[in-house]
């Protein structure tokens, strides 16, 4: 069951006109909200990020936060699985093919929402850690908004897929930005390092959780530029996202990171994250606060 333009329907019945600007130009934006035990996690933060994305390119947000929340909760309730990843996107709508924005003030945005089982790393992958490769960050300069125009991300992710790795870690002008579909943290000398949020980095919701957990636990943490050389000589490398949660990278471009095993700071952060998931994400505290 999915939601399309005001109606719930089987996904097999969902249809979008070929002149939708999302199809023609990739003119739209998206979010993915993780759902634990049928409770969406930090929905307001995801909706706020969607609002920023839409405002940045002058797409009208078709729903209030309360309406978005109701649609998402209805869709969650219609699924058979407890843990879900709710994907929703908004495009500018259907119009004649012209690069300039349509002049019709009443143009209706296209809204599509679907939910799939939330697949997180296996226990075995967490225990052994994952492999990553590196590449030059050749994406556009507004990575802080979640555009559906993701061909660069797809090509960069395919680099790691072809290598049998879980991620492609990106550098721009010799400095770490993020990965193809994840944020990146490194540990050097016991200090967790990450680039500060900027237009070159998507402000990840899981990224925020990691920062909050580190600060609450008193783990040393710094936002600053991280050079490619510092990443390659790091004691630990992590990638984070809604689906990856926090995952250690133990080989980079075929070479081991430190001793080639998940490090002690990662292991502590992973425990903190799992505890947080059980006590907050699964406890329904956001439902009580809604």
Secondary structure, 3 states (H helix, E strand, C coil): CEEECCEEECHHHCCCCCCEHHHHHCCEEEEEEEEECCEECCHHHHHHHHHHHHHHCCCCCCCCHHHHHHHHHHHHHHCCCCCEEEEEEEECCECCCCCCCCCCCCCCCEEEEEEEECCCCCHHHHHHCEEEEEEECCCCCCCCCCECCCHHHHHHHHHHHHCCCCEEEEEECCEEEEECCCEEEEEECCEEEECCCCCCCCCCHHHHHHHHHHHHCCCCEEECCCEHHHHHCCCEEEEEECCCEEEEEEEECCEECCCCCCCHHHHHHHHHHHHHHHHHHCCCHHHHHC
